[in-house]
Amino acid sequence: MSHNTFGHLFRVTTWGESHGPALGCVIDGCPPGLPLTPEMIQVWLEKRRPGLGKFVTQRQEPDAVRILSGVFEDERTGGPVTTGTPISLLIENTDQRSKDYSEIAQAFRPGHADYAYFAKYGVRDYRGGGRSSARETAARVAAGAVARRILEGVTIRAAVVQIGPHAIDRSRFDWAQTLENPFWAPDAAIVSVWEEHLETVRKGGSSTGAIVEVEATGVPAGWGAPLYAKLDAELAAALMSINAAKGVEIGSGFAAAAFSGEENADEMALGLKGVEFTTNHAGGVLGGISTGAPVVARVAFKPTSSILTPRTSLNEAGEQIELRTKGRHDPCVGIRGAPVVEAMVACVLADAYLRHRAQTGGGAFAPGQRDRIA
């Protein structure tokens, strides 16, 4: 990953700021011939769009995407397809309120990237955090929508499994429930608990953290590479790059430290559909290479740093000050982080698939067989 680009064969460069005229991304390395329309991207952007409830920021952005390059009408299919050239996507900002940030133009907000950006560059866009704003993730979701066009047969889905101190009951985990509530909760019983918690947090002008779990099924064995291009390392890097992410674990993650070797080892058997695992503590990755089991990761998001409670800080002159952050902010950024997590996993997996195909032709080996399976 470079400063603004991630990926190897499927490369995504995002650009734009929170309060600039627009933001977007350029995707290079997408194979040609894949059907792609704005509607195919928009459906995913709708899942992270702001202003869709009282527990997310009230900034009203349509997040309408425009495809500026990289697609062309194909007479054979009767619709636009990717051409193999760079795909440029544009999302206009329409509801900026830069005046909300005038009071902190020379101040460093605690918990924000203000000081770090100033220390590095000597200049910063203070309006909504500029480049460090979570607004940038809209471009990632758009890129993830394109990546999904490559991942035929792979299903990627995320759920919020904890908000503040309140975690879901794993025995009630139901993916279908994530579509039935505004919190991406897979546990219907936790919704009222989260509503009460977030209402208290919101009215108090504070914020709270969250944990998002993501699962990718349909990933065949063989994607990724040993040592310096491990699939789990690529996933961890991509997920940690999301704004406000402070921790990533793959499979059982930190809980594995308390396991015995017998408990942690995922036993295998040869079933009707090939190799099957009785458990999945590895999260679908061994030695940096996918095993065919679901790829599972969790991301911890810190509480939103923009809060109304006065905090002690410094300004650019080095003077000690007390400030509070005005504006429109998510009381829990992790809620809208779920579709971003999905998107980053999609981008990493699309890249892993293309790299695997380039090195091996896309096949796999099965136990008891010396020949490649297409």
Phi, psi and omega per residue, in radians:
M1 nan 2.398 3.008
S2 -1.769 -2.891 -3.076
H3 -1.034 -0.731 -3.044
N4 -2.255 0.132 -3.072
T5 -2.225 2.393 3.028
F6 -2.335 2.758 -3.102
G7 1.794 2.924 -3.105
H8 -2.059 -1.221 3.040
L9 -1.535 -0.706 3.010
F10 -1.681 1.738 -2.990
R11 -1.920 2.323 -3.118
V12 -2.131 2.202 3.024
T13 -2.030 2.111 3.092
T14 -1.752 2.697 -3.135
W15 -2.568 2.823 3.068
G16 1.874 2.827 -3.127
E17 -2.163 2.886 -3.094
S18 -0.991 -0.722 -3.052
H19 -2.008 0.314 3.016
G20 -1.382 3.128 -3.120
P21 -1.186 -0.473 -3.094
A22 -2.866 2.962 2.972
L23 -2.482 2.991 -3.124
G24 3.036 -2.842 -3.127
C25 -2.666 2.807 3.007
V26 -2.123 2.201 -3.113
I27 -1.930 2.131 3.119
D28 -2.052 2.493 3.104
G29 1.709 0.065 3.094
C30 -1.237 2.268 3.138
P31 -1.066 2.684 3.124
P32 -1.386 2.846 2.995
G33 1.489 0.140 3.139
L34 -1.623 2.206 3.077
P35 -0.999 2.320 -3.136
L36 -2.663 2.106 3.093
T37 -2.218 2.826 3.062
P38 -0.994 -0.608 -3.129
E39 -1.110 -0.593 3.124
M40 -1.171 -0.449 3.102
I41 -1.557 -0.696 -3.049
Q42 -1.057 -0.603 -3.097
V43 -1.058 -0.556 3.114
W44 -1.445 -0.622 3.096
L45 -1.103 -0.564 3.130
E46 -1.076 -0.453 -3.084
K47 -1.321 -0.391 3.113
R48 -1.944 0.012 -3.034
R49 -1.040 2.428 3.123
P50 -1.290 2.908 3.029
G51 1.408 0.209 -3.066
L52 -1.773 0.757 3.115
G53 2.553 2.826 -3.034
K54 -1.350 -0.175 -3.126
F55 -1.723 0.212 3.016
V56 -2.263 2.955 -3.138
T57 -0.966 2.500 -3.114
Q58 -1.581 0.145 3.014
R59 -1.061 2.210 -3.054
Q60 -1.717 1.727 3.120
E61 -2.138 2.180 3.114
P62 -1.234 -0.364 -3.117
D63 0.890 0.717 3.133
A64 -1.333 2.109 -3.062
V65 -1.605 2.491 3.026
R66 -2.112 2.360 3.072
I67 -1.657 2.004 -3.060
L68 -1.649 -0.371 -3.102
S69 -2.812 2.923 3.016
G70 1.566 0.029 3.063
V71 -2.281 2.734 -3.123
F72 -2.694 2.546 3.123
E73 -1.148 2.144 -3.141
D74 -1.775 2.054 -3.113
E75 -1.084 -0.506 -3.101
R76 -1.255 -0.627 -3.115
T77 -1.726 -0.298 -3.134
G78 1.324 0.359 3.137
G79 -2.778 3.034 -3.120
P80 -1.284 2.413 3.088
V81 -2.296 2.780 3.082
T82 -1.187 2.562 -3.079
T83 -1.832 -0.120 -3.075
G84 1.616 -0.120 3.100
T85 -1.650 2.945 -3.094
P86 -0.996 2.359 3.098
I87 -1.733 2.083 3.130
S88 -1.872 2.220 -3.110
L89 -2.074 2.400 -3.088
L90 -2.167 2.319 3.056
I91 -2.256 2.017 -3.095
E92 -1.396 2.528 2.970
N93 -1.575 2.259 -3.058
T94 -2.182 -0.160 -3.029
D95 -2.304 0.801 3.106
Q96 -1.317 2.502 2.999
R97 -2.287 1.301 -3.024
S98 -1.119 -0.433 -3.130
K99 -1.085 -0.399 3.115
D100 -1.062 -0.349 -3.016
Y101 -1.919 0.115 -3.082
S102 -1.078 -0.579 -3.093
E103 -1.277 -0.298 -3.118
I104 -1.949 0.355 -3.133
A105 -1.047 -0.568 -3.134
Q106 -1.977 0.182 -3.063
A107 -2.007 2.694 3.118
F108 -1.820 2.032 -3.137
R109 -1.340 2.209 3.100
P110 -1.027 2.383 3.126
G111 1.515 -0.244 3.136
H112 -1.627 3.050 3.119
A113 -1.534 0.104 -3.056
D114 -0.901 -0.962 -3.073
Y115 -1.145 -0.761 -3.102
A116 -1.069 -0.741 3.108
Y117 -1.118 -0.754 -3.117
F118 -1.151 -0.705 3.132
A119 -1.113 -0.580 -3.120
K120 -1.437 -0.837 -2.969
Y121 -1.811 -0.387 -3.082
G122 1.368 0.048 3.113
V123 -2.701 2.602 -3.133
R124 -2.675 2.662 3.022
D125 -1.599 1.819 -3.059
Y126 -1.378 -0.190 -3.054
R127 -1.271 1.777 3.108
G128 1.194 0.247 -3.129
G129 1.630 -0.111 3.095
G130 1.026 -2.154 -3.097
R131 -1.232 -0.472 -3.099
S132 -1.446 -0.023 -3.134
S133 -1.198 2.591 3.051
A134 -1.147 -0.179 3.052
R135 -1.013 -0.498 3.138
E136 -1.060 -0.430 -3.056
T137 -1.211 -0.264 3.061
A138 -1.029 -0.687 3.122
A139 -1.147 -0.615 3.117
R140 -1.157 -0.702 3.129
V141 -1.131 -0.676 3.087
A142 -1.095 -0.759 3.114
A143 -1.116 -0.679 3.109
G144 -1.087 -0.591 3.098
A145 -1.112 -0.671 3.090
V146 -1.193 -0.726 3.133
A147 -1.036 -0.648 3.137
R148 -1.093 -0.459 3.108
R149 -1.154 -0.428 3.132
I150 -1.457 -0.513 -2.956
L151 -1.591 1.065 3.125
E152 -1.099 2.253 3.128
G153 1.542 -0.070 3.121
V154 -1.820 2.272 3.101
T155 -1.945 2.210 -3.138
I156 -2.083 2.202 -3.130
R157 -2.524 2.502 -3.111
A158 -2.139 2.734 3.093
A159 -2.534 2.548 2.996
V160 -1.476 2.109 -3.059
V161 -1.896 -0.113 3.076
Q162 -2.759 2.365 2.975
I163 -2.210 2.149 -3.045
G164 1.025 -2.351 -3.132
P165 -1.509 0.011 -2.994
H166 -1.751 1.857 3.137
A167 -1.719 2.722 3.110
I168 -1.235 2.855 2.995
D169 -1.544 1.948 -3.064
R170 -1.070 -0.448 -3.133
S171 -1.226 -0.282 3.136
R172 -1.853 0.219 -3.064
F173 -1.057 2.133 -3.111
D174 -2.491 1.918 -3.101
W175 -1.015 -0.580 -3.108
A176 -1.075 -0.496 -3.109
Q177 -1.187 -0.399 -3.127
T178 -1.109 -0.355 3.127
L179 -1.591 -0.057 -3.029
E180 -1.849 0.005 -3.111
N181 -2.562 2.827 -3.064
P182 -1.423 0.059 -3.051
F183 -1.888 0.058 -3.050
W184 1.029 0.564 -3.074
A185 -1.485 2.261 3.093
P186 -1.560 0.179 -3.111
D187 -2.299 1.887 -3.056
A188 -1.054 -0.579 -3.054
A189 -1.252 -0.355 -3.087
I190 -1.454 -0.275 -3.025
V191 -1.020 -0.827 -3.115
S192 -1.151 -0.591 3.103
V193 -1.141 -0.787 3.126
W194 -1.157 -0.670 3.116
E195 -1.047 -0.798 -3.141
E196 -1.122 -0.756 -3.141
H197 -1.109 -0.819 -3.101
L198 -1.207 -0.571 3.092
E199 -1.127 -0.718 3.091
T200 -1.118 -0.781 -3.135
V201 -1.111 -0.806 -3.083
R202 -1.113 -0.822 -3.124
K203 -1.152 -0.464 3.123
G204 -1.470 -0.013 -3.136
G205 1.228 0.356 -3.102
S206 -1.893 -2.830 -3.113
S207 -2.648 3.008 -3.104
T208 -2.579 2.754 -3.121
G209 -1.616 -3.092 -3.107
A210 -2.825 2.834 3.019
I211 -2.149 2.274 3.114
V212 -1.950 2.285 3.074
E213 -1.878 2.427 3.141
V214 -2.253 2.507 3.140
E215 -2.343 2.310 3.051
A216 -2.068 2.001 3.120
T217 -1.851 2.726 -3.112
G218 1.547 0.036 3.078
V219 -1.347 2.051 -3.110
P220 -1.278 2.885 3.053
A221 -1.182 2.495 3.015
G222 2.002 -0.226 -3.135
W223 -1.366 2.522 -3.098
G224 1.790 -3.060 -3.102
A225 -2.703 2.732 -3.120
P226 -1.186 2.771 2.951
L227 1.060 -1.581 -2.914
Y228 -1.703 0.078 3.055
A229 -2.371 0.635 -3.108
K230 -1.068 2.425 -3.140
L231 -1.068 -0.731 -3.135
D232 -1.208 -0.552 3.084
A233 -1.212 -0.695 3.103
E234 -1.126 -0.719 3.107
L235 -1.122 -0.783 -3.124
A236 -1.079 -0.753 3.141
A237 -1.102 -0.768 -3.121
A238 -1.146 -0.731 -3.108
L239 -1.265 -0.620 3.095
M240 -1.214 -0.340 3.137
S241 -1.355 -0.178 3.118
I242 -1.225 2.414 3.129
N243 -0.945 2.333 3.082
A244 1.340 -0.019 3.062
A245 -1.283 2.286 -3.122
K246 -2.174 -0.028 3.113
G247 -2.901 2.522 3.105
V248 -2.380 2.399 3.000
E249 -2.336 2.553 -3.132
I250 -1.888 2.319 -3.134
G251 1.096 -2.282 3.129
S252 -1.296 -0.300 3.026
G253 0.985 -2.272 -3.069
F254 -1.137 -0.435 3.120
A255 -1.113 -0.439 -3.121
A256 -1.116 -0.363 3.138
A257 -1.124 -0.388 -3.134
A258 -1.668 -0.064 -3.112
F259 -1.418 2.761 2.893
S260 -1.513 2.925 3.102
G261 -1.044 -0.644 -3.139
E262 -1.175 -0.682 -3.129
E263 -1.216 -0.624 -3.026
N264 -1.402 -0.503 -3.059
A265 -1.241 2.114 3.115
D266 -1.417 1.885 -3.108
E267 -1.223 2.600 -3.068
M268 -2.093 2.679 3.024
A269 -2.609 2.767 3.114
L270 -1.669 1.908 -3.118
G271 -1.768 -2.971 -3.107
L272 -1.136 -0.502 -3.115
K273 -1.828 0.286 3.140
G274 1.909 -2.643 -3.091
V275 -1.197 2.323 3.100
E276 -2.201 2.533 3.127
F277 -1.945 2.382 -3.138
T278 -1.336 -0.468 3.060
T279 -2.383 3.045 -3.117
N280 -2.460 0.890 3.104
H281 -1.112 -0.478 -3.119
A282 -1.319 -0.185 -3.132
G283 1.174 0.503 3.058
G284 1.404 0.178 -3.124
V285 -2.398 2.224 3.048
L286 -2.283 2.281 -3.132
G287 1.074 0.410 3.138
G288 1.467 0.070 -3.065
I289 -2.147 2.423 -3.125
S290 -1.129 2.568 -3.081
T291 -1.820 -0.192 -3.028
G292 1.760 -0.298 3.031
A293 -1.350 2.809 3.118
P294 -0.960 2.378 3.055
V295 -1.469 2.119 -3.019
V296 -2.212 2.326 3.084
A297 -2.530 2.781 3.050
R298 -2.300 2.512 -3.114
V299 -2.186 2.243 3.070
A300 -1.666 2.181 3.102
F301 -1.847 2.331 3.105
K302 -1.276 2.868 3.020
P303 -1.072 2.533 3.074
T304 -0.953 2.287 -3.058
S305 -1.292 -0.374 -3.141
S306 -1.401 1.862 -3.141
I307 -2.328 2.773 -3.107
L308 -1.499 -0.244 3.131
T309 -1.200 2.224 3.133
P310 -1.055 2.370 3.110
R311 -2.260 2.602 3.135
T312 -1.408 2.365 -3.127
S313 -2.688 -2.832 3.121
L314 -2.274 2.778 2.986
N315 -1.903 -3.129 -3.055
E316 -1.142 -0.357 3.110
A317 -1.461 -0.076 -3.139
G318 1.508 0.199 -3.135
E319 -1.502 2.449 3.096
Q320 -1.349 2.324 -3.073
I321 -2.396 2.968 2.997
E322 -2.145 2.258 -3.103
L323 -2.519 2.778 2.994
R324 -2.293 2.656 -3.029
T325 -1.686 2.068 3.048
K326 -1.543 3.098 3.110
G327 1.977 -2.974 -3.089
R328 -1.954 2.027 -2.995
H329 -2.406 2.693 3.057
D330 -1.300 2.236 3.025
P331 -1.175 -0.371 3.076
C332 -2.514 1.759 -3.069
V333 -1.177 -0.359 -3.119
G334 -1.112 -0.445 -3.123
I335 -1.088 -0.899 3.107
R336 -1.400 -0.039 3.061
G337 -1.311 -0.374 -3.088
A338 -1.002 -0.897 3.126
P339 -1.164 -0.437 3.084
V340 -1.233 -0.714 3.086
V341 -1.050 -0.800 3.084
E342 -0.984 -0.787 -3.077
A343 -1.106 -0.756 -3.129
M344 -1.162 -0.651 3.071
V345 -1.123 -0.716 3.115
A346 -1.057 -0.765 -3.130
C347 -1.124 -0.758 3.137
V348 -1.126 -0.764 -3.120
L349 -1.193 -0.661 3.083
A350 -1.080 -0.738 3.114
D351 -1.136 -0.741 -3.139
A352 -1.108 -0.711 3.114
Y353 -1.095 -0.808 -3.124
L354 -1.131 -0.665 3.111
R355 -1.209 -0.683 3.100
H356 -1.120 -0.759 3.130
R357 -1.111 -0.677 -3.139
A358 -1.148 -0.612 -3.083
Q359 -1.499 -0.646 -2.979
T360 -2.055 -0.125 -3.037
G361 1.522 -0.008 3.051
G362 1.637 -0.006 -3.106
G363 -1.487 -3.063 3.114
A364 -2.551 2.811 3.058
F365 -1.874 2.537 3.125
A366 -2.060 2.595 3.105
P367 -0.964 2.372 3.106
G368 1.461 0.022 -3.141
Q369 -2.242 2.421 3.097
R370 -1.700 -0.318 -3.097
D371 -1.527 2.613 3.110
R372 -1.275 2.441 3.082
I373 -1.746 2.220 -3.109
A374 -1.210 nan nan
